[in-house]
Amino acid sequence: MTAQHYSRLAAAIFAIIALLQLLRAISGFEIAVGGEIMPVWPSWIAALIAGFLAYLGFTAGGRQPV
């Protein structure tokens, strides 16, 4: 696997995570961990971070090593 393929694969995984977090934040879907309800606001932050990492992965995939 080349570095370009690896960065694109990682970017695709981060994009899926960002989409799922965004869908959870928009829908307000409740998640219980150990009997405690997780608030929705961390999903907004997770969607932004995962989206940014996906962006970095897709843009890094096109760069040539120096």
N, C-alpha and C positions, 0 to 999 in steps of 0.2 A: 504494500500500500504506500503510495507516495504521500508526501506532506500535503499536497494540494487536495488529494482525496480525503485525507484524514481531517483537514480543516473544514472541508465541505460537509463531511459526515457529522462532525461535532456541531457545526452550525445548524444543520437540519434538526438535530436532537434538541438543541437549545431553542430553535424556532417552535418546535412542537410543545416544549415545556412552556414557553412564553404564551402560546395560543391557549393552552389549557388553563394557565393561571389567569389570563385575561377573561376567559369564559367564566371561570369561577367567580372572579371579581364582579363581572357584570350581572351574572345571574344571582349572586348572593348565596350560592350553594354552601350549606353548613358542613363542616368536617369536624368530627369529634375524635380527639386523641386522648386516650386514657380517661374518658368520661368528660373531658373539658372541651367546650366548643371553641374552635379556633376563630379569631376574628377575620373579617374579610380584608382589612386594610393591608396585611402583609402580602396578599396576592397581587395587589397593585405594584408593590415594590419588586416582588419576584418577577412579575411580567416585564417590568422595565429592565431589570438586570439581565434576565434571560434574553430579551429582545436585543439588548446591546451586545451581549456575547455572540448571539447569532449573526448580527451585523458584522462584528469583527471577524468571525470565522468565514463568512462569505467574501468579505473584502480581502482577507489574508490569503484565501485560496487562489487568487489571481496574481499574486506577487511572485516574482522570480527571486531566488536567493542570490545574494551579492557575492 
